[in-house]
Amino acid sequence: MKETNGILKVPEESFVRNKMRKAAAAMVGMLELRPPVNIQKLEELAADLVREQEISAEFIPFAMVLLGNESWRKTVKATPMNRRLLLLPQCLNDNNKCEGLFDELGLNCAGCKACPIDDLLIEAESKGYANLVAEGTTVAVGLVEEGSIDAVIGVSCMPVLQRSFEPVSNAAVPVIGIPLLFDGCEETRADIKWILDEMRSYEPDEARQPISVSLLKNRIEALFTKENIEKYIQGRDKTEQIAQEYLLVDGQRIRPLLAALSFQAYSTNDADELLQPLTLIIECFHKASLIHDDIEDNANQRYNTLTAHEKYGVAQAINAGDFLIGKGYELLSNLDVPNETMRNCLRFIAHSHIQLTRGQGVDILFNDGKIQLLPVEMIEVFKNKTGEAIKVALLLGAIVGGANKQEQEILEQFADYMGIAYQIRDDLNEYTEQHAAEKTGDYPFLLALLNKHFADQEKETPANLFGQVGEFRKLIDETGLLEAAKEYLQQYIDNCYAELDKLDNSKLRLSLYGVMGKIFKSETTNE
């Protein structure tokens, strides 16, 4: 906000506000801006808008709010009113006459008519809105993440709206922000007509109506019950029983969620007869890779439970993993889809399976200390392992859902970047959460950075470093490589967003923005 020196004002005259609203709508339409627009872009465009309209530069922040609103408008208009939240500020009340009571969530309006809050709430409730009289956007973002609502119409002071840009953008919350006419912590005023106009605006549009990621996640969780799994794997012998058990072990189920999101975004068919087997196919492949990976890494726990080979022995675990791979392909072959779609699915999944084993093969050599890898080589491992796993999930849903080739190619590139970012983030998290049984191999990307550091100095990485975590940590701290890893992470997060912005499918693009914001919450800036 360099040009405004931090001044956050709203034009007093309604004709100026309306003039700026029309100009913002025209600019967003001309540029075909798609949400969420990052804060730097909004500020640049806002500066252009006030200059073109010959309005004081002190209203640049207000123009930013208007531009953000217009970028989200079609999405919010397409959201059914019973999936929206009206968020009002407590400071609209009249302190001297208010009979409402405050609790941990905000103001419970008593309907005393001493301020506009009661009339707005009555209008909201008549249209099916959820409503909340509270300060800030934290609760609103939380409600979107929980799946309670899909869009927000929020009234607040300019400073709060300014602070909300980043969390709202990161969470991809469709929002219309309406600034109070002046800042203050009590007895403020708002443009009531503006609020009512926004509340009453609704235009059904299936292509733009947001997917509730949290509701879909809950729906997927409900599919992974013993009763549902037994429809596909009956548990007739020990192999099937082990497979059942590990399918029911609850991780984050990110991959089934990604498959369901891409399928739902591209398909007009939301029937469980496709959604359930799609998510189970992905979980079969995923759990098989984890069972085999745990054997190769000699890991004894995952998800706070014993790994399959620790519990049942290596031979039984390998067999159960193989069974899950076969079951995944069997379920896939039974999908009621056109032959060409089936061929594309089989071709793609088989190719990804091969790539994953290539990445795993290099990873095994690395973990055994038989080879040293530089960052570019480690990134290739991440791409072939985690990137391919994400890619299979996204592309299976997209192919079955009917995505065109261009959209598929964008999703493939996004998956590569997301897999790389995911693994670098895990390295950093593991390093920060130092644990007793740690080993240098727990931090493959940091070790690759250290290899490069020594190579740049034309030196060999100390041969015994692989077994000396204390010395490894000392070198990482002394060389500043933790910050270098964070820069790589941010680069790949930014790459993810750049790919998402190429997607034509707005439902999937916004859903994946939300997924990214949640997974990379502390690192994401989207700026």
C-alpha positions in Angstrom: 0.0 0.0 0.0 2.8 2.3 -0.8 0.8 5.0 -2.6 -1.7 5.4 0.3 0.7 5.4 3.2 -1.6 2.9 5.0 -4.7 5.2 4.9 -7.8 3.0 4.6 -10.8 5.1 3.6 -14.2 4.6 2.0 -15.7 7.5 -0.2 -18.4 9.3 1.8 -20.5 10.0 -1.3 -22.6 7.1 -2.6 -22.3 8.2 -6.2 -18.5 7.9 -5.9 -18.8 4.4 -4.4 -21.2 3.4 -7.2 -19.0 4.9 -9.8 -16.0 2.9 -8.5 -18.1 -0.3 -8.3 -19.1 0.1 -12.0 -15.5 0.8 -13.0 -14.3 -2.3 -11.0 -16.9 -4.5 -12.7 -15.9 -3.2 -16.1 -12.1 -3.7 -15.5 -12.6 -7.3 -14.2 -14.8 -8.1 -17.1 -12.4 -6.7 -19.7 -9.3 -8.4 -18.1 -11.3 -11.6 -17.5 -9.8 -11.8 -14.0 -10.4 -15.1 -12.2 -10.3 -15.5 -8.4 -8.5 -15.6 -6.2 -6.4 -12.7 -7.4 -3.2 -12.1 -5.4 -2.8 -8.9 -3.4 -0.1 -7.4 -5.5 -2.1 -7.7 -8.7 -5.2 -6.2 -7.0 -3.1 -3.2 -5.8 -1.7 -2.6 -9.3 -5.1 -2.7 -10.9 -6.7 -0.6 -8.1 -4.0 2.1 -8.7 -4.9 2.0 -12.4 -8.6 2.3 -11.6 -8.5 5.3 -9.4 -6.1 7.0 -11.8 -8.5 6.3 -14.8 -11.5 7.5 -12.8 -9.6 10.6 -11.6 -10.3 9.6 -8.0 -7.9 10.2 -5.0 -5.2 7.6 -4.5 -6.3 7.3 -0.9 -9.1 5.1 -2.2 -6.8 2.5 -3.7 -7.5 0.0 -0.8 -11.2 0.5 -1.3 -10.8 -0.1 -5.1 -8.9 -3.4 -4.2 -11.9 -4.6 -2.2 -14.2 -3.8 -5.2 -11.9 -5.6 -7.7 -11.7 -8.6 -5.4 -15.5 -8.6 -5.1 -16.0 -8.5 -8.9 -13.5 -11.3 -9.4 -15.6 -13.5 -7.1 -19.1 -12.2 -8.1 -20.1 -15.0 -10.5 -19.0 -17.7 -8.1 -20.9 -16.1 -5.2 -24.0 -15.4 -7.3 -24.0 -19.1 -8.3 -23.8 -20.3 -4.7 -27.3 -21.2 -3.3 -28.3 -18.9 -0.5 -28.6 -21.7 2.0 -24.8 -22.3 1.4 -23.8 -18.7 2.2 -22.9 -16.9 5.3 -23.8 -13.3 6.2 -21.0 -11.9 8.4 -21.8 -8.7 10.2 -19.6 -6.7 12.5 -20.5 -6.2 16.2 -19.7 -2.5 15.9 -22.9 -1.9 13.9 -24.9 -2.0 17.1 -25.9 0.9 19.2 -24.1 0.5 22.5 -26.5 2.7 24.5 -29.7 0.8 23.3 -28.5 -2.7 22.4 -30.2 -5.5 24.3 -28.2 -8.2 22.7 -25.8 -10.5 24.6 -22.2 -11.3 23.6 -20.7 -14.8 23.8 -17.6 -16.5 22.4 -18.9 -16.4 18.8 -20.1 -12.8 18.9 -23.4 -10.9 19.3 -26.7 -12.6 19.9 -29.1 -10.1 18.5 -32.2 -9.4 20.7 -34.2 -7.9 17.9 -34.5 -4.5 19.7 -34.4 -2.5 16.4 -31.9 -0.1 17.8 -29.5 -0.7 14.8 -29.8 -2.3 11.3 -28.4 -5.7 12.5 -31.9 -7.2 13.3 -33.4 -6.2 9.9 -30.4 -7.6 8.0 -30.5 -10.9 10.0 -34.3 -11.2 9.4 -33.7 -10.8 5.6 -30.8 -13.3 5.7 -32.8 -15.9 7.6 -35.7 -15.6 5.2 -33.4 -16.5 2.4 -31.7 -19.4 4.2 -28.4 -17.7 5.0 -26.3 -18.8 7.9 -25.4 -15.6 9.9 -22.9 -14.5 12.4 -22.3 -11.1 14.1 -18.6 -11.2 14.9 -15.3 -9.5 14.1 -12.8 -10.8 11.6 -12.9 -13.6 9.1 -11.3 -16.5 11.0 -14.6 -18.0 11.9 -15.9 -17.6 8.3 -12.8 -19.3 6.8 -13.3 -22.1 9.4 -16.9 -22.6 8.4 -15.9 -22.9 4.8 -13.2 -25.5 5.7 -15.7 -27.4 7.8 -18.1 -27.6 4.9 -20.9 -25.6 6.6 -20.9 -22.9 3.9 -19.5 -22.3 0.4 -19.5 -18.5 0.2 -19.4 -15.4 2.4 -21.0 -11.9 2.2 -19.0 -10.0 4.8 -19.4 -6.5 6.2 -16.4 -5.1 8.0 -14.1 -2.1 8.4 -11.4 -1.5 5.8 -8.5 -2.6 8.1 -10.1 -6.0 8.7 -10.9 -6.4 5.0 -7.3 -5.6 4.2 -6.0 -8.2 6.7 -8.4 -10.8 5.3 -7.0 -10.7 1.8 -4.3 -13.3 2.3 -6.2 -15.9 4.5 -9.3 -15.7 2.3 -7.2 -16.0 -0.9 -5.2 -18.9 0.5 -8.4 -20.7 1.5 -10.1 -19.8 -1.8 -13.1 -18.6 0.0 -15.6 -17.0 -2.4 -16.4 -13.7 -0.7 -18.0 -10.3 -1.3 -16.6 -7.8 1.1 -18.6 -4.6 1.9 -16.6 -2.0 3.8 -18.2 0.0 6.7 -18.5 3.7 5.7 -15.9 4.7 8.4 -13.5 2.8 10.7 -14.1 2.5 14.4 -14.9 0.0 17.1 -18.4 1.1 18.0 -21.6 2.6 16.4 -20.3 2.4 12.8 -22.4 2.8 9.7 -22.8 0.7 6.5 -24.4 1.1 3.1 -27.5 -1.0 3.8 -28.8 -0.9 0.3 -25.4 -2.3 -1.0 -25.6 -5.1 1.6 -29.2 -6.1 0.6 -28.4 -6.0 -3.1 -25.5 -8.4 -2.6 -27.6 -10.7 -0.3 -30.4 -10.9 -2.9 -28.2 -11.6 -5.9 -28.5 -15.2 -7.1 -27.9 -16.6 -10.5 -27.8 -20.5 -10.8 -24.8 -21.6 -12.8 -23.7 -25.3 -12.3 -20.3 -24.6 -13.9 -19.5 -21.9 -11.3 -21.2 -23.3 -8.1 -18.3 -24.2 -5.7 -17.6 -27.7 -4.7 -17.6 -28.0 -0.9 -14.2 -29.8 -0.4 -15.0 -30.5 3.3 -18.4 -32.0 2.5 -16.9 -34.1 -0.2 -14.1 -35.2 2.2 -16.7 -36.3 4.8 -18.6 -38.2 2.0 -15.4 -40.0 1.1 -14.7 -40.9 4.8 -18.2 -42.4 5.0 -17.4 -44.7 2.0 -14.4 -46.2 3.9 -16.3 -48.3 6.4 -16.0 -52.0 6.8 -19.5 -52.6 5.4 -18.7 -50.7 2.2 -15.2 -52.2 1.8 -16.7 -55.7 2.1 -18.8 -55.0 -1.0 -15.5 -55.2 -2.9 -13.2 -57.2 -0.7 -15.1 -59.8 1.4 -12.2 -60.9 3.7 -12.5 -64.6 2.6 -8.8 -65.4 3.4 -5.8 -63.9 5.2 -4.7 -61.8 2.2 -8.1 -60.2 1.8 -8.3 -59.6 5.6 -4.9 -57.8 5.6 -6.0 -55.7 2.6 -9.2 -54.8 4.3 -7.5 -53.8 7.5 -5.0 -51.4 5.8 -7.7 -49.9 3.5 -9.5 -49.0 6.7 -6.5 -47.5 8.4 -7.2 -43.8 8.3 -4.7 -41.4 6.8 -5.7 -38.1 5.4 -7.3 -39.7 2.3 -5.9 -36.8 0.2 -5.6 -39.0 -2.9 -9.2 -40.3 -2.9 -10.3 -36.7 -2.3 -8.3 -35.5 -5.3 -9.8 -38.2 -7.5 -13.3 -37.3 -6.3 -12.8 -33.6 -6.8 -11.6 -33.9 -10.4 -14.3 -36.4 -11.2 -17.0 -34.2 -9.7 -15.6 -31.0 -11.3 -15.7 -32.4 -14.9 -18.6 -34.8 -14.7 -22.3 -34.3 -14.7 -22.7 -37.7 -13.2 -22.2 -37.6 -9.4 -23.6 -41.1 -8.7 -22.0 -43.2 -6.1 -21.7 -46.1 -8.5 -18.7 -44.3 -10.0 -17.5 -42.1 -7.1 -17.1 -45.0 -4.7 -15.1 -47.3 -6.9 -12.9 -44.4 -8.1 -11.9 -43.5 -4.6 -11.4 -47.1 -3.7 -9.2 -47.8 -6.7 -6.9 -44.9 -5.7 -6.8 -46.0 -2.1 -5.9 -49.6 -3.2 -3.0 -48.3 -5.2 -1.9 -45.9 -2.5 -2.1 -48.4 0.4 -0.2 -51.0 -1.7 2.6 -48.5 -2.3 2.8 -47.7 1.4 2.9 -51.4 2.4 5.8 -52.0 0.0 7.5 -48.7 0.9 7.4 -49.6 4.6 9.2 -52.9 3.9 11.8 -51.2 1.7 12.4 -48.5 4.4 12.2 -51.1 7.3 9.6 -48.8 9.0 7.8 -50.3 11.9 4.9 -47.8 12.3 2.6 -45.7 10.1 -0.5 -43.8 11.2 0.4 -44.7 14.8 -0.1 -48.4 14.1 2.2 -51.3 13.2 3.1 -51.6 9.6 1.9 -54.7 7.7 5.2 -56.4 7.6 5.8 -55.8 11.4 2.4 -57.3 12.2 2.2 -60.1 9.7 5.7 -60.6 8.3 7.4 -59.5 5.2 6.0 -62.3 2.9 2.4 -61.7 3.9 2.8 -57.9 3.6 4.3 -58.1 0.1 1.4 -60.4 -0.9 -1.2 -58.1 0.5 0.3 -55.2 -1.3 0.3 -57.2 -4.6 -3.3 -58.1 -4.0 -4.3 -54.4 -3.6 -2.6 -53.5 -6.9 -4.4 -56.3 -8.6 -7.7 -55.3 -7.0 -7.2 -51.7 -8.1 -6.9 -52.8 -11.7 -9.9 -55.2 -11.4 -12.1 -52.4 -10.0 -10.9 -50.1 -12.8 -11.8 -52.7 -15.4 -15.3 -52.9 -14.0 -16.1 -49.2 -14.3 -19.1 -48.5 -16.5 -17.3 -46.1 -18.9 -16.7 -45.9 -22.6 -13.9 -48.2 -24.0 -11.7 -45.3 -25.0 -12.0 -43.8 -21.5 -11.0 -47.2 -20.1 -8.0 -47.5 -22.4 -6.8 -44.0 -21.4 -7.2 -44.8 -17.7 -5.3 -48.1 -18.0 -2.5 -46.6 -20.1 -2.1 -43.7 -17.8 -2.1 -45.6 -14.5 0.3 -48.3 -15.8 2.7 -45.6 -16.9 2.5 -43.9 -13.5 3.0 -47.2 -11.8 6.3 -47.7 -13.8 7.4 -44.2 -13.0 6.8 -44.6 -9.3 8.9 -47.8 -9.2 11.7 -45.9 -11.0 11.6 -43.2 -8.4 11.5 -45.7 -5.6 14.4 -47.6 -7.0 16.6 -44.5 -6.9 15.3 -43.7 -3.4 16.3 -47.2 -2.1 19.8 -46.8 -3.4 20.0 -43.3 -1.7 18.6 -44.6 1.6 21.2 -47.4 1.6 23.9 -44.8 1.2 25.0 -46.3 -2.2 24.5 -43.1 -4.2 24.6 -39.4 -3.5 22.0 -37.1 -5.1 22.0 -33.4 -5.9 18.8 -31.3 -5.5 17.8 -31.6 -9.2 18.1 -35.4 -9.0 16.2 -35.6 -5.7 13.5 -33.4 -7.2 13.2 -36.0 -10.0 12.7 -38.7 -7.3 10.0 -36.7 -5.6 8.3 -36.1 -9.0 8.4 -39.9 -9.8 7.1 -40.9 -6.4 4.8 -38.4 -4.8 4.1 -36.5 -8.0 3.0 -39.6 -9.8 0.7 -40.7 -6.9 -1.0 -37.3 -6.9 -1.2 -37.5 -10.7 -2.9 -40.9 -10.8 -5.6 -39.6 -8.3 -6.3 -36.3 -10.2 -6.1 -37.8 -13.7 -8.2 -40.8 -13.0 -11.0 -38.6 -11.8 -10.5 -36.2 -14.7 -10.3 -38.8 -17.4 -13.5 -40.6 -16.2 -15.1 -37.2 -15.7 -14.5 -36.2 -19.3 -11.7 -33.6 -19.0 -10.2 -32.6 -22.3 -6.5 -33.2 -23.2 -5.4 -29.7 -22.4 -6.9 -29.8 -18.9 -5.3 -33.2 -18.3 -1.9 -31.9 -19.3 -2.2 -28.9 -16.9 -3.2 -31.3 -14.1 -0.2 -33.5 -14.8 2.2 -30.6 -14.5 0.4 -29.4 -11.3 0.7 -32.8 -9.8 4.5 -32.9 -10.4 4.9 -29.5 -8.7 2.6 -30.5 -5.8 4.4 -33.8 -5.2 7.8 -32.0 -5.1 6.5 -29.3 -2.8 4.8 -31.9 -0.6 8.1 -33.8 -0.1 10.2 -30.7 0.5 7.6 -29.5 3.1 7.8 -32.9 4.8 11.6 -32.6 5.0 11.3 -29.2 6.6 8.6 -30.4 9.0 10.6 -33.4 10.0 13.7 -31.4 10.6 11.8 -28.9 12.8 10.1 -31.6 14.8 13.3 -33.3 15.9 12.7 -36.8 17.2 14.7 -39.4 19.1 14.9 -42.0 16.4 15.9 -39.6 13.6 18.5 -40.4 11.0 20.1 -38.4 8.2 18.1 -40.2 5.6 14.9 -38.7 7.1 15.9 -35.4 5.4 16.7 -36.4 1.7 16.3 -32.9 0.2 18.4 -31.2 2.9 21.1 -33.9 2.3 20.9 -33.3 -1.4 21.4 -29.5 -0.8 24.4 -30.4 1.4 25.8 -32.6 -1.4 25.5 -29.6 -3.8 27.2 -27.3 -1.2 30.2 -29.6 -1.0 30.2 -30.2 -4.8 30.3 -26.4 -5.4 33.4 -26.3 -3.3 34.8 -29.2 -5.2 34.8 -31.3 -2.0 33.3 -34.7 -1.2 30.4 -34.9 1.2 31.8 -36.6 4.4 31.4 -40.3 3.9 30.2 -41.0 7.5 27.6 -38.2 7.5 24.8 -40.5 6.7 25.0 -42.0 10.2 25.8 -38.8 12.2 22.6 -36.8 12.6 24.3 -34.3 15.0 27.1 -33.4 12.6 24.5 -33.3 9.7 22.3 -30.8 11.7 25.4 -28.7 12.5 26.4 -28.5 8.8 22.8 -27.6 7.7 22.6 -24.8 10.3 26.1 -23.4 9.5 25.5 -23.4 5.7 22.0 -21.8 5.9 20.6 -24.6 3.8 17.3 -24.6 5.7 16.5 -21.2 4.2 17.5 -22.5 0.8 15.1 -25.4 1.2 12.3 -23.0 2.1 13.0 -21.0 -1.1 12.7 -24.2 -3.2 9.5 -24.9 -1.4 8.0 -21.5 -2.1 9.1 -21.8 -5.8 7.2 -25.1 -6.2 4.1 -23.8 -4.4 4.1 -20.8 -6.7 4.5 -23.2 -9.7 1.4 -25.0 -8.5 -0.7 -21.9 -8.4 0.6 -20.8 -11.8 -0.6 -24.2 -13.3 -4.0 -23.9 -11.5 -4.5 -20.5 -13.0 -4.3 -22.1 -16.5 -7.3 -24.4 -15.8 -10.6 -23.6 -17.5 -12.6 -25.6 -15.0 -13.2 -23.0 -12.3 -14.7 -25.5 -9.9 -11.6 -27.7 -9.8 -9.3 -24.7 -9.9 -10.9 -23.2 -6.8 -11.1 -26.5 -5.0 -7.4 -27.2 -5.6 -6.6 -23.7 -4.4 -8.4 -24.6 -1.1 -6.5 -27.9 -0.9 -3.2 -26.2 -1.4 -4.0 -23.5 1.2 -4.8 -26.2 3.7 -1.8 -28.4 3.0 0.7 -25.6 2.8 -1.0 -23.3 5.3 2.1 -21.8 6.9 4.1 -21.5 3.7 1.5 -20.4 1.2 1.6 -16.7 0.2 0.1 -16.8 -3.3 1.7 -13.5 -4.0 
